[in-house]
Amino acid sequence: MNVSNILIIGLGGVGLHLAKRLIHEGYGVTVIESNPQLIASIHDKIEAKIIEGNAMELACWRRANAESMDLLIAVTNEDSVNMIASIIADRFGIPQKIARVRSPEYGYANSFLNKNDFKIDLVIHPEELVAQEIARLVMRASANDVIDIGEGEMKVCAMRIGQNCPLTDKTLKEISDLYSEYGFRVVAIARGIATIIPGDEDTVLANDQAFIILKGTDLQRFMNLMGVREQSIQRVMIVGGGMVGARVAQLLGKTVKIKLIENDKEHAEDLASELKNTEVLLGDGTDVNIMVLGGLMEMDIFIATTGNNETNIISCLLAKHIMNRKNIDPSGREGKTMAMVKKEDYLVLASTIGLDIALNMKISAANEILKFIRMGELLSVAHLHGVDAEVIELVATPRSPITKKTLGKMRSMLQEKEILIAGVFKNGSCRLTDRDTLIEPNQKAIVVSATKSLKEAQRLFQ
């Protein structure tokens, strides 16, 4: 799919986040938004053409030059507006349409009216996306996260660096020399509010969130080296019975024991009757007594999904302390915490103060949309949780800049652009790169790039 010009309907949370990322990556972005206060608040923050008006008025579409657009993204809070916008876009000849649709009664494969009826190519449901992601992370809880790369042959795993971790206070070069037989590489680091795409002289510090690439067959051996024990997930506590919390309970209820805390009595009663495999408790998710009486000390994972950022972060911090069995038994294990965080600034705060994983619906929705847009440009894309970085696969064209010199000779330039060529495919297998690696024409590589440098990474391979 060749996309240059994008029309976004709705400049709320998802729309604004998307507009910023798409503009940064060089796409031409036009926005239709009806709220003048919202437009005024962001007018100088994004370099987009903004049309003030109602997306149901065709005059707005004409002012936006809709017939010249390659893609529509309709992400207002109203399903009906987004679905009708997709039909209007089709009449204007916009070839690809993405719409945010929450209601299962419309837009989905089994709905009375499905996405084809509304001319929608991709339906986005942010709450469902983040619930699915939480469920996936729970089932992969031996590390904070594990992402498949290269059709599953390679993995990128995330782990919090402790004081006693073998990697602590060592440079990447020292790690490479000491553990060369283990075949892994640190490709990104989250430290405080910073994302680091590290070079040989960068040092891994305690409390860093490190992202490591390695072969899938070496994952267990690496975990053993790091002292990370395989964790069997049997008990999960969820605070917040809204759309996300209830859906997570539904997804996990047949696999693990779920306790869900909800502070609204009527809603708690409804959840108790709807969620057959979940024990629903009435109470405040930041009340330590409620959490302890609910069995928090025996939980493997604590998940906060209320609509309040502060409640989610505070309850996770309390839970992290209570679930730390090492306070009682040095050989005990720590429970993991996950929080849904609406404010992007709070994502950094949550990671910095010790939460294991913080997720954001806007980012989950944007990642799904960007994956769809990039399908024709990149072989695969994976966003790393907690850092502004992506893992992508690229193929070098015969005369591309990346084929001219070894990676060692390009090291300073790559570090300056925050790009790391982590692996290359040869003879059907993938191996990690070193300074002597020369990317050959038509060779596929695994690239870790700061999100802001994604276009730069692509240009190196073109």
N, C-alpha and C positions, 0 to 999 in steps of 0.2 A: 504494500500500500504506500503510494507516494503522497505524503501530506506536507503541504506548505502553509496553507491558510486555514485557521480554525476559528469557528464561531462558538462562543460559550454563552449559554443562557443561564443567568443566575450568578451573582458574585458573592454568594454566602461563603461559608467555610470551605467546602470542597471546590467551588468555582474559583475563589481567590487563590487558594493554594495551587491549583492546577495552572491558572493563568501565570503565576510567578514562575513555576517550573518550566512551562512551555516557552515563555518568553526568553528565559535564561538559555534554553537549548536552541534558540534561533528561529522558532516558529512565528509566523505572523498571527497575532491574536486579536480578535474583535469580540466585544462583550455587549450583550443586551441586558440591562438591569433597570428595574422599575423604582428602586428605592433611592431618592436623591441624597439622603443622609449617608447611606453606604457609599455611594459614588464619591461624595465629597471627602469622606474619610480616607479613601485610598487613591484619590485622583493622581497624586504625585508619586505614588509608590510603585506603580506598574506602567510600563510603556506599551499600553494597549489602546486601541481605538474603542472608546466606550460610548454606547448609544443608550441614552436615558429614555426609557419607555416600556410599554407593556409588550411582552413577547407574543401576545395574541393579536397584536395589531400589525398588519402586513407592511405598513409604512416603515416600521422599525427594521424589518428584514431588508427592505429596499435600501434604507439608509446604511445598512450594514454591508451592502453589496453581497447578499446571500448567494447569488448565482455564481460567485467566484470562489466560494468556499469549498474546501476538500473534506471537511469533517465538522459535524455538529456535536457539541457536548451539552446536553440539557440537564442541569443539576440544581434546579430550584427545589424548594421544600415541598412543592405540590406535584404529586404524581401526574395529575391530569394535565398540567401545563407542560410537563416534560414529554408526555406521550403525544400530545397534540403538536408540540413543537417539532417532533420527529416527522410527523406527517407533513407539516408545512415545509420542512427542510427537503423532504423528498420531492415535493412539487416544485421547489426552486432548483432541483437537480443536484443537491448536495449528495455525493455518493455514499458516504459513511455516516452513521448516526449512533450516538451513545446517549442513553437516557437513564437517569436515576429513577428507579421504580421500587417503592417499598411494599406495596400491596401484592400479596401472592395471587390475588384475583385477576390481575392484569399483567401482561408482558412476559410471563414465564411459559415454559414448554407446555405445562398442563393447565394453564389458565383458560378461562372462557374466551378471552381475547389474548392471543399470544403476541410475542414481539414482532412476528411477521405482519400481523394485522396493523401494527403501528409503524412499520418500516424501520424498526430498531435493529441494529446489528449487534450491539452489546448492551445488556441490561445491568445496571449497577445498583446494588443494595448494600450501602456501607455497613449497616449493622450486621447483616449476614456475613459479609466479608471478614469483619473483625472477629465475629463469633467463631467462624471456621478457622481463622488463624490462631485464636486462643486454644481451640480444641486440638489443632495440629501441634502446637507448642507443648501442651500438656503431655501428649503421647510421645514427644521427643525430649522428655525432661532430664535425660542423663547429661545433657549439656543445655545451656540456655537456649540454643537454637542450632539446628543442623539443616543446611540447604544443599540440595542436590545440584551439581553442575556437570556439564558434559554428559548428558543422558544418564546421570547417576554414578558415573565412574569416579568423579571427584566430589568431595564434600567441602563445604565451608562451615566450620563450627565456631560458635561464640562461647567464650568462657570468661568468668570474672577471675582476675589474677589475685590470688591470696598471698599473704606474707611468706608462706612456706612453699609456694609454687616453684618448681624447678626453673621457670623462666624469669622469675623476679630479679630485677636489677641487672639484667644481662642485655647486651646489645644484640641486634639481629645477627651480626656476624659471629659473635660468641655462641649464640644459640645454634647457628648453622654448623659451626665447627664441632660443638659438643654433641649434637644430636643428628649428625648427617645420616646415620643409618636408619633413622625413623621416618625420613621423607616427609617433613611438614614445613610450612612457612607461615609466618605471621604477615598478613596482608593488609590489615587495618587495625587501628586502635582508637577507642573512644576514651578520652581523658578529660574529665570535667566537661566543659562545653565545647571542647575541640575534637575534630576528627583528624587523625593522622594517617596518611598513607606512608608507611615507614621505609626508610632506607637502612643500609647496613649499620650505620653508626647510631641509629635511634635505639633507645633503651626501653625495655618493658618494665613498668613500675607496678607496685602493689596497688590494687583497686582499679587498675585499667580493665576495660572490657576489650579483650583481644579476639580478633577474628583470624582463624587458622585454616589454611587450605591443605588438603591431603587426599590421598586415595581412599576410597570407601573401605577397601580391604585393610587399611592401616588404622582405621578409626579406633577400634577397641584397644589396640596396642598403644596408641597415643593416649587414650583416656587412662590406661593403666599407668603410663609414665607420669601423667599429671596428677595421679592420685584421685581421679574422679571415678567414683563407684557407680556402676549401673544402678539406677534407681527405679524400683518398681512402684508405679503410681497406683495407689489403691483408694486414697481418700482425698477429696477436694472440697474446700469451702469457698462459696461464692457470696459476695456481698453485693446486693442490688439485683432485684428481680425484673428489671426493665427488659426491653427487647433483646439486648445482648446477653445479659445474665441468664434469662430464661432459655434462650437458644443454646447457650453453652451447656447448661444443665441437660437440655434435651439431647444434645449431641454426645455428651459423655456419660449420661445416666445409665446406659446398659453395660458400660465397661468398668466404671469406678463408682464408689460410694460418694454421693453428693449431698452436702448440706448447704442450703441457700438461706441467707438472712435478708429479710425484706421488712422495711419499717412501716409500710402502709398495711393496716389490718385487712381491709377489704381485698386488696391486691394479693396479699399473702394467702388468703383463703382461696382465691381463684387459682393461684399457682399450685397450691397443695392438691387441688382436684385435677389440674391439668398435667402436672409433672409426676407421673406414676412412680418413677425411679428416683425421686428426689425428696429428701426430708426438708421441709420448709419451716424456718424459725422466724418468729415475729420479734423484731428488735432493731436497735441502732448498730450499724456495722462498725462504729468507732467506740462502742462500749466494750471495754475489756472484759467485763463480767459476762456479757452475752457471748463474746467470742470464746472465752474459756469454757463456759458451761456448754457451748455448742460443740466442744471437743477439738478446739484449735490445736492443742498440744499434740494431738495424734494425727494431724493433717500432713499430707505430703506437699500440697500446693494450695495457696490462698490467692483468690482472684477477686479484684474489686472492679465492679462494672456499674457503679451508680452514675448519675448524671452530674455529679459534683467532683471537680478535680481534687479539691482539698480533702474531701472525705476519702477518696480512693487512695491518695498518697499517704494520708495519716494512718488509715486502717492497715495498709500494707507495711508501714514501718512498725506499727504495733505487732502485727502478725509475724514479721520477720524476727523480732526479738523473742516472742513467745515460742515460735517454732524452732528456735535454735537449741536443739538437744545437746549441743556441745557445752552449754552452760551447766548441765547436770552430769553428762557423761562425755569425756573427751573423745570417745570413739563414736559418739552419736553423730547424726547428720543434721544439716540445716534444711528446713522446708523452703520452697521457692515461692516467690511472690510475683504476681502480674497485676498491672493496673491499667485501666482504660483512662487515657488522659486527653482532654479536648484541646487544651492550649499547647501549641507546639513548643513554646518556651519552657513549659513544665516538663516536657519530655526529657530535656537536658537535666533539669533539676532532679527528676525522679531517678535517673540513672546515676547521677553524681552522689546522691545520698543513700544509695544502697539497694534500690529495688532491682530485681533481676531483669524484668522485662516491662517496658511501658509501651502501650499501643495507642494509636490515634486513628479514628475512623476516616478523617480527611485524607491522611497519608495512605491508608489501606485502599481507599477508593481511587485516589490518584495513581497509585502504583498499578492497579488493575487496568486503568484507562491508558496509562503510558505503555504498559506491556502490549496492549492492543494496537496502539499507534505504531510501536516499534517493530511489530511482527515482520514487516517487510524489510526492515533495515538491519535488524540484529538477529542472530540465531537464538539467543536467549538473554533474559535480563533477570537478575535477582537483586532486590533492595536489601541491604543489611540493616537489621533493626538496631536503632540506637546511634547510628552514624549516618552522615551524609555521604554515602558511598554506594556504588553499584558493582555487581559482578556481571560481566558481559562476555559473550563469545564473539570474536571477530575473525574474519578471514582476510589475509593480506592479499591485495591485488598485486599483479606482477611488478609494477613499478612504484609501489607505495613507499613512503619514507621509512617505514619500520623495517623494510628489507635491505636497507642500505648499509647499516652498521650493526655490530654486535650490541647487545643490551648494555654491556659494560661501558661502551663508548657513548651510549645515549643516556647514561645514568643521571647526570646532573639535569639534563633537559626534562626527563621523565619525572624526576622528583619535584622539579619546579612546577610542573603542570599537575602534580599529584596523581600520577598514573603509574601503575605497576603491572608489568607483564608477568603473570604468575605461573602460567603453564602453557605448554604447546602440545599439539597432537601430532604423532608420527607413527606410521604403520598401524593405525587403528588404536593406539594407546596414548595416554597422556603422561607427560613427565613435567616436573617442576623446572623452571628456568634457572640459569645462573648467569654470571657476567659474560661468559663466552657464547651464550646462545645467540644465534643469528636466525631471525624469523625468515623462512623461505617463502617465495611467491606461492600463493594458493594454500598456504598452511594456516590452520585454525589455531587460535590462541585464546587463553582465558585471561581476561584483563580486569583488574580492579581499579576503579576510577572514582575520584571524588565526583559527586553528582554534578557539580558545576563544570567539570572537565569532560563530560561524556562526549560532547561534540568533538573536542580536541582529540580524544582517544580514537574516535571513528575516523577522523581525518588522517591519522597516522597510518591507518590500514587501507586508505583509498588511493 
